[in-house]
Amino acid sequence: MMLLAGGIGEAPAAPCCSESRDERKKKNTEEKSDINAAAPVGREQVSEGIDDGDFLSYVSSFIEKEVGNDLKSLKKLGKLIEQMTENKVKLEEQVLTVSSEIPKRVQSALKNAEESKQFLNQFLEQETHLFSSISSHLLTSQPWMDDLGAKISQIEEIERHLAYLKWISQIEELSDNIQQYLMTSNVPEAASTLVAMTQLDTKLRESSCVHLLGFMRATVKFWHKILKDKLTSDFEEILTQLHWPFIAPPQSQAVGVSRPPSSHELYGNLEMLFCQLLKLQTSDELLTEPEQLPEKYCLPVSPPIILPIQIMLTPLQKRFRYHFRGNRQTNVISKPEWYLAQVLMWIGNHTQFLDEKIQPILDKAGSTVNARLEFSRGLMMLVLEKLASDIPCLLYDDNLFCHLVDEVLLFDRELHSAHSYPGTFANCMHILSEETCFQRWLTVERKFALQKMDSMLSSEAAWVSQYKDISDVDEMKVPDCAETFMTLLLVITDRYKNLPAASRKLQFLELQKDLVDDFRIRLTQFFLQLQQAALEVLVESNALSKLQLGQLASMESSVFDDMVNLLERLKHDMLARQVDHAFREVKDAAKLYKKERWLSLPSQAEQAAMSLSSSACPFLVTLRDRLLQLGQQLCFSLFKMFWQTLAERLDVYIYQEVILANHFNEGGAAQLQFDMTRNLFPLFSRYCKRPENYFKHVKEACIVLNLNIGSALLLKDVLQTSSGQPPAAAAMNEVGIYKLAQQDVEILLNLRTNWPNLGK
């Protein structure tokens, strides 16, 4: 074996003279076996993957396997040598093949690289030649390019001049057309042509030709004024014939919606002029800057009021400014309700006419404008302007400012509710939301709320219920001060709920939170003087320890704590007595039910329909009567405690005294479940949605007793084989058992008598 160790990975060495014939054969066999084993993976892999010790061990095991101690096995050596020789020849051929192919591949790669180099050199030469040719051509053609560039510039300049002249020609052509249409009194075509001219103005808006823009704008303005004045005059004449505006209420209007026989032609002219004015809307917006309030009021962006509605609003705007501006007797800063009521009346007076006569015209013209809301929006701007001018004059007069806010809130509520004015439009709340005005509003709101709290807590009826004589209205006997305080909070909420900005609403919410905290403090201090007097008496008499005196002085306790605790104890004691009395009555009525023949009742299949056990009637009737009686006599919170406690005691009683004290056949278990789920539990369904949750022992016991035979046998087997283990709990949960313990379930299973005969 030592000789073999020296020849790993080499050709077999010549045998030594001292070796016997058998040893030489054995050695040759080991070497050939080694070559045969290494042939599939290659000599290199064997020498790298197997160390000397592993290789010797492999050779030894191979010789032991092939030859062993049987000398007759030596005849295999010839065959093994032949195999080794064949493997050696194959390996040599593979080595020679690889050795001959690699130079060829290298030579081919070198040849390809040389050819690529030659092609690259040719391309470089061509590129140099082309670059030289192009440079020469560019140098030669440069004068031509300069001359051509100058000509192109001249052409472009001429084209710009032509385009400029074409625009002027278009403007003049449209202007001439408008003039001709007006000379022939064809106002509709003139208005349509002005629309086309306005569209040209819009297209030129981004142009840098300021003189052309000025000419276009001046032309549009010239014809717009002529057409607007003409149509406005005719339109106002039609409105005058309709007795517009309607100052009196609709019921007393002699004209307006109802017309004399000639009204058909009148309304035809109204529609024609309205549509023609509508065509001037674009040019009017282009030329007219709408009046706007300062940015501090944060009014929502809105389009200008359409031109015909503007004309219809003109006489009302004049009336408003005449009566509520300047030194008129109707312009009284302390009477905001005068102009607010006037605006509401105007909206109401014109609503029918706008809906029935103007809105169809807008719909026919394809406009999305709502005539009534557009009219209201125009009048609202008068109100906003008036508020913006009046509010700074009365900011520091609490009474006047509070009166103004009240009237504005009433106006805003009426506007939204009666006239469907959207909150997204500009309204009075935007004016009240302005920073200076809003902060003053908060201050005044806080001041008057605190005054209200002072008066309600000092009232003689502060701690008396408003509904003391009506028992079914307020079963909790809420005192008048609490009711008044809640009303105060709700009124404040109603006042600020329509503010447009959430940040303003949150500031009002902080005010309400402060008022709630102030109300709590006032309640705490209500008996402060009495508590101080009691503290002084107790100090003088040494009736309390230092700890108790410290708690009393620091408001951790009060002079009423002992009485409150006694009353609380009395409440629970009286409630327990009521539960005991009711439970005793129900238990006495359930004596017959306990003795029911649960072991011999017919099965459900043997009955036409399930019905309540006759023995259950007395205790269920008694239970029902007691629940109805005490439900009427106790307040809701006490009665809730009563029925929940009674239900829990009944659950334990029925489980222990009825179920665990009896055995059940199939019919008895089904009857018990019917009595409980269809009769007992529904008695409590008027007080909660799932009354069975208060009878968990009974509910789960019925589940166990009514399991089908297969499920019951499986559950019993699981409980017996996995006592106290998670599989037992999982098996019980699977059938709906969560409250009962494993031992309880085993007891209930043993109460069943309908087990199959298993031959045991």
C-alpha positions in Angstrom: 0.0 0.0 0.0 2.9 2.4 0.6 4.0 1.9 -3.0 0.6 2.7 -4.3 0.7 6.0 -2.3 3.7 7.1 -4.2 2.1 6.6 -7.6 -1.2 8.5 -7.5 -2.0 10.1 -10.8 1.0 8.6 -12.6 1.5 5.6 -14.9 2.0 2.3 -13.1 5.7 1.8 -12.0 7.7 -1.3 -12.7 7.4 -3.9 -10.0 10.2 -4.3 -7.5 12.1 -7.6 -7.4 11.0 -8.2 -3.8 7.3 -8.2 -4.8 5.6 -11.5 -5.2 3.6 -12.4 -8.2 0.4 -12.0 -6.3 1.3 -8.7 -5.0 2.1 -7.4 -8.5 -1.2 -8.6 -9.9 -2.9 -7.0 -6.9 -1.1 -3.7 -7.5 -1.9 -3.7 -11.3 -5.6 -4.4 -10.5 -5.7 -1.5 -8.1 -4.1 0.9 -10.5 -6.4 -0.1 -13.4 -9.4 0.1 -11.2 -8.3 3.6 -10.2 -8.1 4.6 -13.8 -11.4 3.1 -14.6 -13.1 4.9 -11.7 -11.4 8.2 -12.7 -12.3 7.9 -16.4 -15.7 9.5 -16.3 -14.5 12.6 -14.5 -11.0 13.0 -15.8 -7.6 12.6 -14.3 -7.4 16.2 -13.3 -10.7 16.1 -11.4 -9.7 13.0 -9.5 -6.3 14.5 -8.4 -8.0 17.7 -7.3 -11.1 16.3 -5.7 -9.6 13.3 -3.8 -6.7 13.6 -1.4 -4.1 10.8 -0.9 -5.8 9.2 2.1 -9.2 9.1 0.4 -7.6 7.7 -2.8 -5.8 4.9 -0.9 -8.9 4.1 0.9 -10.9 4.0 -2.3 -8.2 1.7 -4.0 -8.2 -0.6 -1.0 -12.0 -0.9 -1.0 -12.0 -1.5 -4.8 -9.5 -4.4 -4.5 -11.3 -5.8 -1.6 -14.5 -5.7 -3.5 -13.1 -7.2 -6.8 -10.6 -9.7 -5.5 -11.1 -10.2 -1.8 -9.5 -13.2 -0.1 -10.5 -15.6 -2.9 -7.5 -16.4 -5.1 -9.8 -17.5 -7.9 -10.9 -13.9 -8.4 -7.5 -13.2 -9.8 -8.7 -14.4 -13.2 -10.6 -11.1 -13.5 -7.4 -9.1 -13.7 -7.1 -9.6 -17.4 -10.5 -8.2 -18.1 -9.9 -5.2 -15.8 -6.6 -4.4 -17.5 -8.3 -4.4 -20.9 -11.0 -2.0 -19.6 -8.3 0.3 -18.1 -6.4 0.3 -21.4 -9.5 1.2 -23.4 -10.3 4.0 -21.0 -6.7 5.3 -21.3 -6.8 5.3 -25.1 -10.1 7.2 -25.1 -8.7 9.8 -22.7 -5.6 10.3 -24.8 -7.8 10.7 -27.9 -9.8 13.4 -26.2 -6.7 15.2 -25.1 -5.2 15.1 -28.6 -8.5 16.3 -30.1 -8.7 19.3 -27.8 -5.0 20.0 -28.4 -5.5 20.1 -32.1 -8.7 22.2 -32.2 -7.5 25.1 -30.0 -4.7 26.3 -32.3 -7.2 26.2 -35.2 -9.7 28.4 -33.3 -7.0 30.9 -32.3 -5.7 31.1 -35.9 -9.2 31.7 -37.1 -9.8 34.4 -34.6 -6.5 36.1 -35.5 -7.5 36.0 -39.2 -10.9 37.6 -38.5 -9.2 40.3 -36.4 -6.8 41.1 -39.2 -9.6 41.3 -41.8 -11.6 43.7 -39.5 -8.5 45.9 -39.1 -8.2 46.1 -42.9 -11.8 47.1 -43.3 -11.5 49.7 -40.6 -8.5 51.2 -42.3 -10.4 51.4 -45.5 -13.4 53.1 -43.8 -11.0 55.6 -42.2 -9.5 56.5 -45.6 -13.0 56.9 -47.1 -14.0 59.1 -44.1 -11.0 61.3 -44.6 -11.7 61.7 -48.3 -15.4 62.5 -47.7 -14.6 65.0 -45.0 -12.2 66.8 -47.4 -14.8 66.8 -50.2 -17.6 68.1 -47.9 -15.4 70.8 -46.5 -14.5 71.9 -50.1 -18.1 71.8 -51.2 -19.2 73.9 -48.2 -16.5 76.4 -48.8 -17.6 76.7 -52.5 -21.3 76.9 -51.7 -21.0 79.4 -48.8 -21.6 82.5 -51.0 -24.6 80.9 -52.5 -26.0 80.1 -49.0 -25.4 83.7 -47.9 -27.2 85.0 -50.9 -30.1 82.5 -50.5 -30.4 83.3 -46.8 -30.8 87.0 -47.5 -33.5 86.2 -50.1 -35.3 83.9 -47.6 -35.2 86.7 -45.0 -36.7 89.1 -47.4 -39.4 86.6 -48.3 -40.2 86.0 -44.7 -40.4 89.7 -44.1 -42.7 90.1 -47.0 -44.9 87.2 -45.8 -45.2 88.9 -42.4 -46.2 92.1 -44.0 -48.8 90.3 -46.1 -50.1 88.5 -43.0 -50.3 91.9 -41.2 -52.2 93.3 -44.1 -54.5 90.3 -44.3 -55.3 90.8 -40.6 -56.0 94.5 -41.2 -58.1 93.5 -44.2 -60.1 91.0 -42.2 -60.7 93.6 -39.5 -61.8 96.2 -42.0 -64.0 93.7 -43.8 -65.7 92.7 -40.6 -66.1 96.3 -39.7 -67.6 97.2 -43.1 -70.0 94.2 -42.7 -71.2 95.4 -39.3 -71.7 98.9 -40.7 -73.7 97.6 -43.6 -75.8 95.4 -41.4 -76.6 98.3 -39.1 -77.5 100.5 -42.1 -80.0 97.9 -43.1 -81.1 97.5 -39.4 -80.0 93.8 -39.4 -78.8 93.9 -35.8 -78.7 90.1 -35.3 -76.1 89.7 -38.2 -74.2 92.7 -36.9 -74.0 91.1 -33.5 -72.9 87.8 -35.0 -70.2 89.6 -37.0 -69.0 91.3 -33.8 -68.6 87.8 -32.2 -66.4 86.8 -35.1 -64.3 90.0 -34.7 -64.0 89.2 -31.0 -62.7 85.8 -31.8 -60.0 87.3 -34.0 -59.1 89.5 -31.0 -58.7 86.4 -28.9 -56.5 84.8 -31.5 -54.2 87.8 -31.6 -53.9 88.1 -27.8 -50.4 86.5 -27.7 -49.1 88.5 -30.7 -46.3 91.0 -30.2 -47.8 93.4 -32.8 -49.0 95.9 -30.3 -50.3 98.4 -32.9 -52.3 95.7 -34.6 -53.7 94.6 -31.2 -54.6 98.2 -30.4 -56.3 98.6 -33.8 -58.3 95.4 -33.3 -59.3 96.3 -29.7 -60.3 99.8 -30.7 -62.5 98.5 -33.5 -64.1 95.9 -31.3 -64.7 98.5 -28.6 -66.2 100.9 -31.2 -68.8 98.5 -32.6 -69.5 96.9 -29.2 -70.5 100.3 -27.7 -72.7 101.0 -30.7 -74.4 97.6 -30.6 -74.6 97.5 -26.8 -76.2 100.9 -26.6 -78.7 100.1 -29.4 -79.7 96.7 -28.0 -79.7 98.0 -24.4 -82.1 100.8 -25.4 -84.4 98.5 -27.2 -84.2 95.9 -24.4 -85.0 98.5 -21.7 -88.0 99.6 -23.7 -89.3 96.1 -23.8 -88.7 95.7 -20.0 -90.5 99.0 -19.4 -93.5 97.7 -21.3 -93.4 94.6 -19.0 -93.4 97.0 -16.0 -89.9 95.7 -15.0 -88.8 95.6 -12.3 -91.6 94.1 -10.2 -91.6 96.0 -7.0 -94.9 94.6 -5.7 -95.4 90.9 -4.8 -96.4 88.6 -7.6 -100.0 88.3 -6.4 -100.6 92.0 -6.8 -98.7 92.5 -10.1 -101.0 93.7 -12.8 -98.5 92.8 -15.5 -95.4 90.7 -15.7 -96.1 87.0 -16.1 -99.7 87.4 -17.2 -99.9 89.5 -20.4 -102.6 91.2 -22.5 -103.4 89.8 -26.0 -100.4 91.6 -27.6 -98.0 89.9 -25.2 -97.0 87.3 -27.8 -95.2 89.9 -30.0 -93.8 91.5 -26.9 -92.2 88.3 -25.6 -91.0 87.5 -29.1 -89.1 90.8 -29.1 -87.8 90.1 -25.6 -86.4 86.8 -26.7 -84.8 88.3 -29.8 -83.1 91.1 -27.9 -82.1 88.9 -25.1 -80.3 86.5 -27.5 -78.6 89.4 -29.3 -77.3 90.8 -26.1 -76.1 87.3 -25.2 -74.0 87.4 -28.3 -72.2 90.5 -27.0 -71.2 88.7 -23.8 -67.7 87.7 -25.1 -66.8 91.2 -26.2 -68.3 92.7 -23.1 -66.1 90.6 -20.9 -63.2 91.5 -23.1 -63.7 95.2 -22.7 -65.3 95.6 -19.3 -63.5 95.1 -16.0 -66.1 93.7 -13.4 -66.4 95.4 -10.1 -64.8 93.3 -7.3 -64.4 93.6 -3.6 -60.9 93.6 -2.1 -59.0 90.3 -2.0 -59.1 90.2 1.8 -62.7 88.9 1.6 -61.5 85.8 -0.3 -64.6 85.6 -2.6 -64.8 82.5 -4.8 -63.9 83.0 -8.5 -67.1 83.4 -10.5 -67.8 84.5 -14.1 -69.2 88.0 -14.9 -73.0 88.2 -14.8 -74.4 87.8 -18.3 -75.1 91.1 -20.1 -78.9 90.9 -20.4 -79.3 90.1 -16.7 -76.9 93.0 -16.0 -79.3 95.3 -17.8 -82.3 93.8 -16.0 -80.5 94.4 -12.7 -79.7 98.1 -13.4 -83.0 99.6 -12.1 -82.8 97.6 -8.9 -79.2 98.6 -8.4 -80.2 102.2 -8.7 -83.0 101.8 -6.2 -80.7 100.0 -3.8 -78.0 102.6 -3.9 -80.6 105.4 -3.7 -82.2 104.0 -0.5 -79.2 102.5 1.3 -76.4 104.8 0.5 -75.8 108.4 1.5 -78.0 110.4 3.9 -81.4 108.8 3.1 -83.6 108.0 6.1 -83.7 104.3 4.9 -79.9 104.1 5.3 -79.7 103.3 9.0 -76.6 101.4 10.2 -78.6 99.9 13.1 -81.2 98.5 10.7 -79.4 96.0 8.4 -82.7 94.0 8.2 -84.1 96.7 6.0 -81.9 96.2 3.0 -81.6 92.5 3.6 -85.3 92.1 3.6 -85.6 94.3 0.5 -83.2 92.1 -1.4 -85.0 88.9 -0.4 -88.3 90.5 -1.5 -86.9 91.5 -4.9 -85.7 87.9 -5.4 -89.1 86.5 -4.5 -90.9 89.0 -6.7 -89.0 88.1 -9.8 -88.5 84.4 -9.4 -91.6 83.4 -11.3 -90.9 85.6 -14.3 -87.2 84.5 -14.4 -88.2 80.8 -14.3 -91.0 81.0 -16.7 -89.9 83.6 -19.2 -86.1 84.0 -19.1 -84.9 80.5 -18.4 -86.5 79.0 -21.6 -84.7 81.6 -23.6 -81.4 80.6 -22.0 -82.1 76.9 -22.5 -83.0 77.5 -26.2 -79.8 79.4 -26.7 -77.8 76.5 -25.3 -76.6 78.4 -22.2 -76.0 76.7 -18.9 -76.8 79.8 -16.9 -79.6 79.6 -14.3 -81.6 82.8 -14.7 -82.9 83.0 -11.1 -79.4 82.3 -9.6 -77.7 84.7 -11.9 -80.3 87.4 -10.9 -79.7 86.5 -7.2 -76.0 86.6 -7.7 -76.2 90.2 -9.0 -78.3 91.4 -6.1 -76.0 89.6 -3.6 -73.1 91.7 -4.8 -75.0 94.8 -3.6 -75.4 93.2 -0.2 -71.8 92.3 0.0 -70.7 95.8 -0.9 -73.0 97.3 1.7 -71.7 94.9 4.4 -68.1 95.6 3.5 -68.8 99.4 4.0 -70.9 99.1 7.1 -69.0 96.6 9.2 -66.0 98.8 10.0 -68.3 101.4 11.4 -69.8 99.1 14.0 -67.0 96.7 14.9 -66.7 98.2 18.4 -70.3 98.4 19.3 -71.1 95.0 20.6 -74.9 95.3 20.4 -75.0 96.7 16.9 -72.4 94.2 15.7 -74.2 91.3 17.3 -77.5 92.5 15.8 -75.9 92.7 12.3 -74.5 89.2 12.6 -77.9 87.8 13.7 -79.6 89.5 10.8 -77.0 88.4 8.3 -77.3 84.8 9.5 -81.0 84.9 9.2 -80.7 86.3 5.7 -78.2 83.7 4.6 -80.4 80.9 6.0 -83.4 82.2 4.1 -81.4 82.7 0.9 -80.2 79.1 0.9 -83.4 77.4 2.1 -86.1 79.4 0.2 -84.2 80.5 -2.9 -81.7 77.6 -3.3 -78.7 79.9 -3.4 -75.6 77.7 -3.6 -73.0 77.9 -0.8 -70.3 77.9 -3.5 -71.4 81.3 -4.7 -70.2 84.5 -3.1 -72.3 85.2 0.0 -72.4 87.0 3.3 -70.4 84.4 5.2 -67.3 85.4 3.1 -67.6 89.0 4.5 -68.0 87.7 8.1 -64.9 85.5 7.5 -62.6 88.5 6.9 -60.0 88.4 9.7 -60.9 91.6 11.6 -64.6 91.0 11.4 -64.3 87.3 12.2 -62.2 87.8 15.3 -64.7 90.4 16.5 -67.5 87.9 15.9 -65.7 85.3 18.0 -65.2 87.8 20.8 -68.8 88.9 20.9 -70.0 85.3 20.6 -67.9 84.4 23.7 -69.1 87.4 25.6 -72.8 86.7 25.1 -72.4 83.0 25.7 -70.8 83.6 29.1 -73.6 86.0 30.0 -76.1 83.3 29.1 -74.3 80.8 31.3 -74.4 83.2 34.2 -78.1 83.8 33.9 -79.0 80.1 33.5 -77.0 79.0 36.5 -78.4 81.8 38.7 -82.0 80.9 37.7 -84.2 79.4 40.4 -85.2 76.6 38.0 -81.5 75.8 37.1 -81.6 72.4 38.7 -85.2 71.5 37.9 -86.1 69.5 34.9 -88.2 71.2 32.3 -90.2 68.1 31.8 -90.7 67.1 35.5 -94.4 66.7 34.9 -94.0 64.5 31.8 -92.4 61.3 32.9 -92.0 59.7 29.4 -90.2 62.7 27.9 -87.1 62.8 30.0 -86.5 59.7 32.0 -83.0 60.9 33.2 -84.5 64.1 34.7 -81.9 66.4 33.1 -81.9 69.8 34.9 -82.8 73.0 33.1 -79.2 74.4 33.1 -77.9 71.4 31.3 -80.7 71.6 28.7 -80.1 75.4 28.2 -76.3 74.9 27.9 -76.8 72.2 25.2 -79.2 74.5 23.4 -76.6 77.2 23.5 -73.9 75.0 22.0 -76.3 73.9 19.2 -77.3 77.5 18.4 -73.6 78.4 18.1 -73.1 75.4 15.8 -76.0 76.5 13.7 -74.6 80.0 13.4 -71.2 79.0 12.1 -71.9 75.8 10.1 -72.2 77.7 6.8 -68.8 79.4 7.0 -66.9 78.6 3.8 -63.5 77.9 5.4 -62.9 74.9 7.6 -60.3 76.8 9.5 -62.9 79.3 10.6 -65.2 76.5 11.7 -62.4 75.0 13.8 -61.9 78.3 15.6 -65.6 78.2 16.6 -65.1 74.7 17.7 -62.3 75.8 20.0 -64.8 78.4 21.4 -67.3 75.7 22.1 -64.7 73.5 23.8 -63.7 76.5 26.0 -67.4 77.0 26.9 -67.8 73.3 27.9 -64.7 73.6 30.1 -66.0 76.8 31.6 -69.3 75.1 32.3 -67.5 72.3 34.0 -65.6 74.7 36.2 -68.8 76.6 37.1 -70.4 73.4 38.2 -67.3 72.5 40.3 -67.4 76.0 42.0 -71.1 76.0 42.5 -70.9 74.8 46.1 -67.4 76.1 46.7 -68.4 78.3 49.6 -70.3 75.5 51.3 -67.3 73.3 50.9 -65.0 75.9 52.4 -67.3 76.3 55.3 -67.4 72.6 55.9 -63.6 72.4 55.7 -63.3 75.1 58.4 -65.8 73.3 60.7 -63.9 70.0 60.3 -60.6 71.7 61.0 -61.9 73.2 64.2 -63.4 69.9 65.4 -60.4 67.8 64.3 -62.9 65.3 62.9 -60.8 64.4 59.9 -57.2 63.3 59.4 -54.6 65.5 57.7 -54.8 63.4 54.6 -58.6 63.7 54.4 -58.4 67.5 55.0 -55.8 67.8 52.3 -57.9 65.9 49.8 -61.0 68.0 50.6 -59.0 71.3 50.3 -57.4 70.3 47.0 -60.8 69.4 45.4 -59.9 65.8 45.1 -63.0 65.1 47.1 -66.1 67.0 48.0 -68.4 67.5 50.9 -70.9 65.2 49.1 -68.6 62.2 48.6 -69.8 60.3 51.6 -73.5 60.9 50.7 -72.8 60.0 47.1 -71.2 56.7 48.1 -74.1 55.9 50.5 -76.6 56.6 47.8 -74.6 54.6 45.3 -74.6 51.7 47.8 -78.3 52.1 48.4 -79.0 52.0 44.7 -77.1 48.7 44.2 -78.7 47.2 47.3 -82.2 48.1 46.1 -81.5 46.8 42.6 -80.2 43.5 44.0 -83.3 43.1 46.1 -85.4 43.6 43.0 -83.4 41.0 41.1 -83.7 38.6 44.1 -87.5 39.1 44.3 -88.0 38.6 40.6 -85.6 35.6 40.4 -87.3 34.0 43.4 -90.7 34.2 41.7 -89.4 32.8 38.4 -87.6 30.0 40.2 -90.8 29.0 42.1 -92.7 29.0 38.8 -90.0 26.7 37.3 -90.4 23.8 39.7 -92.5 21.8 37.3 -90.1 22.5 34.5 -87.2 21.0 36.5 -89.2 17.7 36.8 -89.9 17.4 33.1 -89.4 13.9 31.6 -86.4 14.8 29.5 -85.4 11.2 29.3 -88.6 10.0 27.5 -89.8 12.8 25.3 -90.7 11.9 21.7 -88.1 12.9 19.0 -88.6 15.9 16.7 -89.4 13.6 13.8 -92.3 12.0 15.7 -94.0 15.4 16.2 -95.9 17.4 13.6 -94.5 20.7 14.9 -92.5 21.7 18.0 -94.3 23.6 20.7 -93.4 25.1 24.0 -93.3 22.6 27.0 -96.4 23.1 29.1 -94.3 23.1 32.3 -92.3 26.0 30.9 -95.3 28.3 30.6 -95.6 29.4 34.3 -92.0 30.6 34.7 -91.9 32.2 31.2 -95.1 34.1 31.9 -93.9 35.2 35.3 -90.6 36.4 33.8 -92.3 38.3 31.0 -94.6 40.1 33.5 -91.7 41.1 35.8 -89.7 42.5 32.8 -92.6 44.6 31.6 -93.5 45.8 35.1 -89.9 46.9 36.0 -89.3 48.3 32.5 -92.0 50.8 33.1 -91.0 51.6 36.7 -87.2 51.9 36.4 -85.2 54.4 34.3 -83.4 53.0 31.3 -79.9 52.6 32.9 -81.2 50.9 36.1 -83.5 48.6 34.1 -80.6 47.6 31.9 -78.6 46.6 35.0 -81.7 44.7 36.3 -82.4 42.6 33.2 -78.8 41.8 32.6 -78.2 40.6 36.2 -81.5 38.6 36.1 -80.5 37.0 32.8 -77.2 35.9 34.1 -78.7 34.3 37.2 -81.3 32.5 35.2 -78.6 31.2 32.9 -76.7 29.6 35.8 -80.0 28.4 37.4 -81.3 26.6 34.3 -77.9 25.2 33.6 -77.4 23.8 37.1 -80.9 22.9 38.2 -82.5 21.8 34.9 -79.7 20.6 32.6 -77.1 19.1 34.9 -79.8 17.5 37.1 -81.3 15.4 34.3 -80.5 13.0 31.4 -81.7 13.7 27.9 -82.8 11.6 25.0 -82.9 13.0 21.5 -86.4 14.3 22.0 -85.6 15.9 25.4 -82.6 17.7 24.0 -84.5 19.0 21.1 -87.4 20.2 23.3 -85.0 22.0 25.7 -83.3 23.8 22.8 -86.7 24.8 21.4 -87.9 26.1 24.8 -84.7 28.1 25.3 -84.0 29.5 21.8 -87.6 30.1 20.6 -89.2 31.2 23.9 -86.8 32.2 26.7 -84.2 34.1 24.7 -86.8 36.1 22.7 -88.2 37.6 25.9 -85.0 39.7 26.1 -84.8 40.5 22.4 -86.6 43.8 22.9 -83.7 45.0 25.1 -80.7 43.8 23.0 -79.9 42.4 19.6 -78.4 39.0 20.7 -80.0 37.9 24.0 -78.4 34.5 23.8 -75.1 36.1 24.7 -76.5 36.5 28.3 -77.3 32.8 28.4 -74.0 31.3 27.4 -74.1 28.3 29.7 -77.6 27.3 28.5 -76.9 28.0 24.8 -73.7 26.0 24.7 -75.2 23.1 26.8 -78.0 22.9 24.1 -75.4 22.7 21.4 -73.6 19.8 23.2 -76.9 17.9 23.9 -78.1 18.3 20.3 -74.9 17.4 18.4 -75.5 14.7 15.8 -74.2 11.3 16.8 -71.1 11.4 14.6 -70.0 14.9 15.8 -70.7 13.9 19.4 -68.6 10.7 19.2 -65.8 12.6 17.5 -65.9 15.4 20.2 -66.0 12.8 23.0 -63.0 11.0 21.5 -61.0 14.2 21.2 -61.7 15.3 24.7 -60.7 11.9 26.1 -57.4 11.6 24.1 -56.2 15.2 24.5 -57.2 16.3 28.0 -56.3 19.9 28.6 -54.5 20.2 25.3 -55.1 22.8 22.5 -56.8 20.2 20.2 -59.6 19.9 22.8 -60.2 23.6 22.9 -60.1 23.8 19.1 -62.6 20.9 18.8 -65.0 22.7 21.2 -64.6 26.0 19.4 -65.4 24.3 16.1 -68.9 23.3 17.3 -69.5 26.7 18.9 -68.4 26.1 22.6 -66.4 28.9 24.1 -67.7 29.5 27.6 -67.9 25.9 29.0 -64.8 24.2 30.3 -63.7 20.8 28.9 -64.9 19.0 32.1 -68.4 20.6 31.7 -68.6 19.4 28.1 -67.6 15.8 29.1 -70.4 15.9 31.8 -72.9 17.1 29.3 -72.0 14.4 26.8 -72.5 11.8 29.5 -76.0 13.2 30.1 -77.0 12.1 26.6 -78.7 8.7 26.3 -78.9 8.4 22.6 -75.5 6.8 22.1 -75.3 3.9 19.5 -74.6 0.4 20.6 -71.0 -0.3 19.7 -70.9 -3.9 20.9 -68.9 -3.1 24.0 
